[in-house]
Amino acid sequence: MLSAYSIRMTLRKPRAVLFDLDGTLADTAPDLAGAVNMLRTARGLTPTDYALLRPVASAGARGLIGAAFGITPQDAEYPSLRDQFLENYATHIAVHSHLFAEVPALLQGLEQQSITWGIVTNKVTYLTEKLVPQIGLAQAACVICGDTTAHPKPHPAPLLEAANRIHLPPESCWYVGDDLRDIQAGHAAGMTTIAAGWGYCGATPTVSWGADITIDSPYQLLDLIAQASAA
């Protein structure tokens, strides 16, 4: 049903689909929010409302600490808060985190069509490697993290590295993400870009990101693939 999507181009069937992790494949915001609220509780402060933390979950420590404490990485106290936040998160990384409801069926559908799928995230390696197997993503063809290459997203280097590892040209890949930097990285890498409207999305409406496609739910991706023409 094309009316469900915003499409800016003629689609070619992908040979691979690469996904952002937090807010795209997995709902990790509850544990990320919990980790930053542990910082507030330890300081005798009341927890920050989850509704304020969820929209910035994709921004990691920078976004969550900013929302909970009103400071930026340029503030003197930020490094200490960041380190404590990461320690909290590593210890409680998969308490409430889980795949979004339609994601398992989506990934199964890709596999049934022999379409490779992988993960490209800005989450650092030690956290990603701890989380991925616990939430059912161990079968990813590649997992590229924020410190895998010299530059994280929105630089295209992580996406280009993913394409290299799965031995496919970037233009044969689709990249799905819930943050503006995902779309920027995908464009720069020469991939078809898909904005995940079910994700955290930050404060910027997805319509303004310039994604090639915007979808509202994971399973709509299979509908798009079914309608795409062969490369």
Phi, psi and omega in degrees: 000098185298335180296343180278349187240161167249114187238131185249008187201168170281127186272138171248135182302130182282152169268341176210149172237123178254143186234143161294162184262290184291121178085357179241297173274320189234142173269092183258358184303322181301318180283326176295316178295321179299321181294320180285328178288337172298324177296317181293316180299320180296338180258012178076019180259154176286149179299146174285140180304131180303325180298336177274334184272323184304315183296342182253010184299324181294341180274001175064214184303318182302311182289317184289317178293323177299316181289323185276331185237352179069031178234165181241170178301345178278347180283146186298326183277353184299312183304319180294316178297319179299313182297319178291322177300313181296324176295316177300314184293318180299327181282335184232046192281335184225041178285311181240354182290145181199163175291146172299151194306320185269356185295314179304316179294323177299310182295322177297320179296321176296315180297322179295334178264007181061034175262120180293144174227147181210179185238133172230109186232157172270358175295139183291161189300314187294330176281318180298314182295334177282323185280313191308311181291336183282344182244015172087029181243020185293343183273005179303138181291333176205151175227109179254127186251175183296338179248014177291319179248176183291339184227134173277172171301142021274005174295145182285350187306316180297321179290321177294324177294321177299314179299320178297318183290331178263007173060046178227149175290144182305324184292348177267004183250148168255144175238130184245127180206162185249020181221150180306319182295335175295316180292320178298316180295318180297316177300314183295332180274353180082023180260158170290131186251137182231121178275126181272097186292347179273354187276199185282320168066350179065207184267355185259126178299139184299333182298335183271358186279340183080023177295150177294326182218143171236130178233159186260343182210154182304318187293339178299339179298322179293324175298318179297318180296321180296329181271346183288150178275155178294143181291000000 
